[in-house]
Amino acid sequence: MSASATTPENETKPSSRIPKVPFWAQIIAGLVLGALLGWIARSQDVSWLKETLGQVGDIFVQLLKLAVAPLVFFAILVSITNLRKVNNAARLATRTLLWFMITSLIAVAIGLAIGLITNPGAGTGLTPQDGKLPKREGSWIDFLTGIIPTDVITPFTELNVLQIVFMAAVAGIAALKLGDRAKPILTLSESVLELLQKALWWVIRLAPLGTVGLIGFAIADYGWDLIGKYATFTADIYVGCALVMFGVYPLLLATVAKVNPLQFYKGAWPAIQLAFVSRSSVGTMPVTQKVTERLGVPKEYASFAVPFGATTKMDGCAAIYPALAAIFIAQIFDVQLGIGDYLLIAFVSVIGSAATAGLTGATVMLTLTLSTLGLPLEGVGLLMAIDPILDMMRTATNVAGQALVPVIVSAREKILDLTAYENASSSPIDDLADSRETEPKVAVAA
């Protein structure tokens, strides 16, 4: 009698598939591994390891920047034309801009208060001779005249995001005026935007590797000793950003939007963590838009507010940072600032924030602030070495604010899907990228 092995049909085989590691865990692992490799490269003077870390980080940032110019153009163009699907679009846009300004004013006030209390430039051992002129400067004349490009090619080749935003806005408004005749262009633009976002998702998945390179090279190149000289200033930036992100924002959500703040951070966390690593608001924009929609903001409005915010809404880079940096540099160069100077800092932070343009770093915004105050631009050179460490927290704050304002405006306009908001989860990056769900179109009440 022969026996044959049989497998019951209802028997489930154990899965051999390797379980997915959460994206936040991948990021933390990248931070730890990068710090370890950076410490080894510096302490053991391993030059090849330092160069490798630098190349890995540079490649990741370069991949993000590769998509910036076309992404910004088509995102702004499509976002403006999408407003035609929403009633009272002008009011929505006005309210969005108003809340951008309100939160920026709060952020810059916190930055100034922390700087005046802690005196970050005192006792650092740094002198004016340690500074050097920046390669790229900003002034009000440059800002105002630089908005309008001389041709349509140069802004893309030189990555002048402000000029790209201007051209996209003009194209979007023109498309709205043309009406149905612009439909072929709008259809093509939407397809190109989806293609660019899909490609950018692939880059975003490389963020853990980019983290290893960026953090590792920062530690290998700058070392803890240099960071120690800027300890107070660095702590001020992180504390200021934390106060805005985890103090002011939850307060606004609870009192103005009247929603659960914890649920906001649960839903927005994938974008915030990616911003911390990538140091690019524009690079994080697809994730920011997706989590904003998951939080119940109508897709048509989110597709306008998030790209608009990614290029103009910078509570970290354009409010907290220049406020503290101005005080820091003034103390190093022994320049006394008065009430009028602090008011100028607030004015520049609110009006000139588009100068940061969502790219890594905030050098242009800082030089714009310093030139307005009449402070030495050599002070920028004092901060360049420490900038990558500061930029991580600044950009995370930027992106948190870019997701916050659409939620507040939607809640106040009674178009926020409260069920979606309460059920929003910190979905993994892969789930967000593969999602094809769309929010129902919601009209703003008159």
C-alpha positions, 0 to 999 in steps of 0.5 A: 500500500503506497501512501502519498503526501497530501496537503489540505486545501485549506492549509495555509503555508507560512509566508516566506516574504520578508516583512516590511520595515516601517519607513520611520524605522528605516530613517532612524536606522539610516541616522544611526548608521550614518552617525556611526560611519561618520564618527569612524571616518573622522576618528580613524581618518578614513578618507575614502569612507568620508568621500563615499558618504559625501557622494551618497548624500550628494547623489540623493540630493541631486536626484531630488533637485533633478525633478524640482524645476519641472515639478514646481512648474507643473504643480503650480500650473495644475494647482491654479487651474484646479481651483476652477473646480472649487466654489469661492476659490478666491476666498480660499486662496486669500484665506490660505495666504492670510494663514501663511502670514499669521503663522509666519509672524508667530514663528518669527516672534518666537525666534526673536524671543529665544534669541534675546533670551539666550544670546546665541552669539555670546561666548562662542569664541567666533570672531568676524574674521571667521566669516566669509562672503557667501557665494550667493547673495540676496537683496530686495532689488534682486528679489523684486527684479529677479521674479521676472525671467529674461527668457523661459529656459534659464530659470530651469537650467539655473534652477531659479524656483521663484521665476519658475513659480512666476511663469507657472502662475502666469500660465495657470491664470492664462489657462483659466481665462482660455477655458475649454480651449486650454483643456488639451494643455491641462490634460497634458500638464496633469499627466506630466505632473503625475509622471514626475511625482511617480519618478520622485516617489522612487527617489523618496524610497532612497531616503534611508540611504540618503540619510546615511550619506548626509548625516555621515558626511556632516559628522565626518566633515564638521565633527562634534567640536565645531558643533560645540561652538554653535551649541546655543545657536543650534539648540535655539533653532531646534527649540524654536522649531519644536515650540512652533511645530509641537506648541503653536500648531497644536494650539491652532488646531485645537482652538481655530480648526477645533480638531484633534492635534494628535490626529494631525501629527499621526497623519502628517508624520510621513511627510515631516520625517521625510522633510527632516532627512531630505531637507527639501520642501519641494522634494517632499511635496508629493508626500505632503500633498498626499497626507494632506488629502488623507487628513480630509482636505479636498483634493482640489484645494490641497493640490493648490495649497500644498504646492503654493506652500512648498514654495512660499510657506517657510516657518523654519527657514524664513522665520525662526532661522533668520530671526535667530541668525540675525541676532547671532551675527549681530552679537558676533560683529558687535552690532546693536539691534533695536526695535526697528530692526526686529520689526524689519526682521518680521517684515522680511520673514513674512514678505520675503519667504518665497526667496527660500523657494523650497530648496535645501538651505536658506542662504538667500533668505538669510542674506536678504535679511542681513542686507535689509538690516545692514549687517555684514554678509560675512556672517553668512559664512559663519553659519554655512558649516553648521547649516546641514544640521540646522536645515533638517529641523527647519525643513521639518517645520516648514512641511508641518506648516504646509500641511497645517494651513490647508487643514485649518482653512478647510476646517474653518470653511466647513469643507474638511472631511472630519471622518477622514481626518479622524481615521487618518493614519501614518501610512507607510511611504509605499502605501501613500505612493501606491494609493490611487484613491481620490477625495470627493469634490467638495464646494466651499459654502458661500 
